[in-house]
Amino acid sequence: MSLGFNKILFNAAGEAYRPDEISRRIDDFAYNDAVHEVICDSRELDRQGEVFVRCTARILSNFKMTRGGPFKGVGVNANGTVNRKEILLACWEHIGGGVVEIRSAISRSGYPRDRYLVELTKSERAELIAKIWSLTKQLLPFTMGETTYGLVGASKILFAVLPEIVLPIDNRQWLCLFKTVDLGDIIDGMVSEIQLWETKTGKRLNELDHSRKLTTLPSIYNVMAMAARPKKVPC
């Protein structure tokens, strides 16, 4: 397996991390509440983009993407209103149709949402990944900035409304861990590593959060991917 894979759910010796160790890391993860909210809220999407705006604002602000760059000032107020929602609605105008199409396909598939990626056939997953990569490229004009790596914002926006499919990826992960600019390659590698880990351990990755806040495969894989980031920059 290429890229950064077999480095997320497996240690340097190639041994699968124990389920209880992953559960402990989930317990200590700082973003559990925000991720739980978007998993719940994104189950159904409206065509006006209201759910999209709320979910993306929550993730971008919690993952500290709103202190500067294109999304500076975006956030959710105590009363539920969203600051600077205009830029999020502009994103929705470009990708909303595609996101709703994917959400509808998930509902029609009959596959459990929390394990959607591993239930797909290879051909189905390849078709899905092509659609995700297309949406990613459509977002780049909005997420790129003078000092902002556009793929970071794009992956987080898509994770906010498709948390059963997309992994939110930060700068260090893009540059030092996965070493690719192709989100599709990362999704495909994530699925392969999850399948291998589940085969080795006999456990289901999406069942390791005992609080049941993180239930989708990418949401739990993200906990381990953040822990696997190189400690030093540049890497």
Steps between C-alpha positions, in 0.01 A plus 500: 500500500643840404475854632461531879295187544567223746630788711166607643345187650830312523814583700855527367548125545198430280282389789133603511418744778286328761131598500522618862792729413301658218204541735721684750622736230141567399416585863782757504417652159424872520244519219254223592204730566538698177542185291201337669288803417580491130453123479149548639412821317624389156281190490259697280591803287269774375546645154520856634829421678391583854631172643816534294568848639447392858712184473789658311512799734517262797786294358701789357486693827572200722794392285636855525452588133326830576782696665629616163482425131186477285276393791620752756213591731273210408335353808180388666346730759327384818161556337595281203557778247815483289747784448625559144260244359527663157826325413354167608191556288728582205667161552158335516395662175788321327490158667154473656346300218782247507491465877123446504537241224753306709286529813200363308710213362607407854137488613395291198787255531368322807853485640546605864617859504773442757664232282406636161853511354586138574163370383543642150641284223831609349326639193242685711774646716702607197196682360439668837862607537492660154199706608670604826812607313287707261334676795841560656628676188185713486567618856863599448427853367324569832744327733832615353664805658836676496622283786225238498530153353164463327473123536483536878185712494344292222544173688356648819199648319420167335551310826249732667217378276631160390662368820442141392728551197755781532799534731578855626871551429732772630823641356736262676296200391488608134869583487666258742272204565310422182729690262245543226264767370232249400218466754375197308826314558469572872141374519591186308803435722296568814249233398775246430664561836170481688418170330843360589474620863153347538624172355795494741302592812156357432350833611304771320672836504174696507400334830800611709358824641314381807325838531358447147592853398739393224329230297616538140820338378673826394415669832687233697777460244551877533580464871782261417616701197540810715699300754724370219603847379875567504592700808754717320441745217648503241478123476 
